[in-house]
Amino acid sequence: MNFERIYLDNAATTPLRAEVAGAVREAEENYNPSSLHAEGRRSRAALDAARERVASLLEVRRNEIVFTASGTESDNLALLGVARAASPGAHVVTTAIEHHAVLSALEQLKVEGFETTVLPVGSDGLIDPGEFEAALRPSTILASVMYANNEIGTVQPIAELARIARKRGVFFHTDAVQAASWLPLGVPDLGVDLLTLSAHKFGGPRGTGLLYAASGVPLVPTIYGGGQEFGRRSGTQNLPGVVGMALALELAASERARASDRVAPLRDRLEAGILEGIPDVRVNGAAPRLPNYLNVSFAGVDSAALLIALDLAGIAVSAGSACTSGSLEASHVLEAMGLRERWQTSAIRFTLGRATSAAAIGRVLEVLPSTVAGLRSPATRCGGMGRVENERRAAGGLG
């Protein structure tokens, strides 16, 4: 029997929405927004309209939106831009489970002479606000904490952390790339100074991102040239991408509550089915998390082998962060949570999307138990530990 392929890797990228694809095609007929002729002025008007739409959704000023080529570029601009506006020796704080776009930028700042602190997280993947406040120094200029984690989906108390930072005079950045389809993005409520988004995570085109940078936040460019984006990011804007991103963000915002209400029960059904039907598993990041996320470790199974087996069965999943899946290294996120190596190297990330159906979840639960059993060594196939590991998980143990 032939089955349609099932896509459960929406954290890596979401399918381009049909209405967005239409807007992108239409915008491809535009010209350089920096040109002064009539064609250029029409393109500038389209760019300005997209900026206004995005700014309205984030509840910020239009000149606080910087269009970039990706979430990675936006994260880099936030960290490097704010730090380089200060002097080497200034202090930057982040967490051990950030995206590599943040952690690698932090490593570069260390090379340039900046002081850095990487905060730990608990076994639930959450940062302790008390530890965060204790890490802030008189020399701290910036803190960066992601809104929702890209591997396990845990949601950090961003508004609380931002209030602490503001009280101490510290700029606060959040990577909200995974949050756009599922969580509110109103900047006044979040209280952040900088916020990163990437269009292809919420039904928009790839190669387009943005950084919200509040007025008054010093930001040294990381790309130099013609002075576009109010002098903060040079280069001719990707007008089709920007137009598509604005529409995709509007659609995501309008559908957010309905999508969450529909997807969360499907995710819960998938989780319950795995815990009931497969021994020796643990759910990673069981704290408050995005409604579409489920990260599960299957003891005795190699992540890459399971990913390939599911792919051959028509099911697309991830072994962790898509940005590092080429090497399939052990997850730095799971390591930071204190998991043993056997749980780190056997983790699979299921991320549902707006199009995920109940039939798709049923098919996964039909295929997964036998697939896992077939990949396990004889020593782990006998089971008997599933109940124990589930009880440990419920009690907060890491196994």
Steps between C-alpha positions, in 0.01 A plus 500: 500500500633844409481784750548871451811633663459646848695814584577544870804729476330838509763635742754468219282675245131537429346456154458826311134598520323522164377855560849605601649340189259709294604820675867413448448441127320831464773686687767351272382745235627791713835677475774635729332693784800735517455625142348845454310435177132408493567126506727541800246718680230236451734241646579730792128537566460120509797470737362771727156339504650164603702669773188673632311169509776325693543791739127504569499129583791542742350826634817699432614791280574434134857632530567237768470216247820386326454255212773234471568180310436256785444444869869422530596838358252672731642324806852593393403862444336518843794358694793633301330830425414589860829372643720680247319822577655465846864432586681166534475386859125558509292200609241296307271231649324213325395139568648160420205399279502791255512449125852477360443838333512651849761271655742536209461878503579490870818306428603772254440766764728311737773512234447877480552541873145505634403323822228236468283287726312192377229411750395141567145372475315251715406148401178647359694727265402820679720781626470610865411873513689529829817361342448732205481807722802387702704473178448866408791730583553875486690433176221290343372665183289224341315180588367259237247229589295318237121517525447132413771242450553362151569142613265434791248784469523622860367853549706733717347769728615774265288783642632433851860477384466817293364687802801391704736613225330835458513564874876450480545713189584201277376466143301178446486296178282198428523257212130451427550302180303194616233698683337698221231247406407415859572779750413871528765731356384837632820677602336723765382190688828313458704804598797408280739739328591271211311210340590260218263338249551283191229481234530133406408394853142630459404428139710770338786483248848381587785750499307774679514608863471804719637656813291729714737748664341758729575867444796593713668160482852554362560264211825485302439347155648163412451560125625820340414659168221725381348576838162335449274413795562833672875441483481181707513236225633586155401316184207521260195367680346169395167661416313180401620334821406798716152524347449128547622515860260781586202305364612174665534674837152650466353160423688333785381764746137472389502119524718462809236409755307265269818328385618443857163362607502254210866392505560459874258203536666330203841546661363365830354199321837430339678531835253276681514239227880487511511473879235229503623300204880511520714408802818680606415851381505844658349831395748786505394846606169418661475851644267758338577464132371585158182308409658337195821368661587150616862397560535132598802280572480128420757306706718270295420668169731727302325822400635495145395141444147569623475817293598309186266211576207736549592688184488173305156444652389838370531697825725807518635587845820645643775373724524844662582843365478504121791744487736236639334181376759451225741375764234361739713591799364446849267782592653782704148570627447152642852503640428830676190341654721234658391201293728202472659435163268208422204739512683772308591277207159334472282812480250574225315829459142488371363844412146522372365772273178667401434224242571202726200266512370248750551233234867593476547461875322165485733385225809601700376306802439203276852504353715616790486208751613234254760735351652569842491131594676406179784745566562408860773261606390169659594638842253784472221328306379302801344811652397499862649844566241715326282531808801576719630770265157657471473510877845658522395758244186583699716539811752719318778239481738502206563129478 
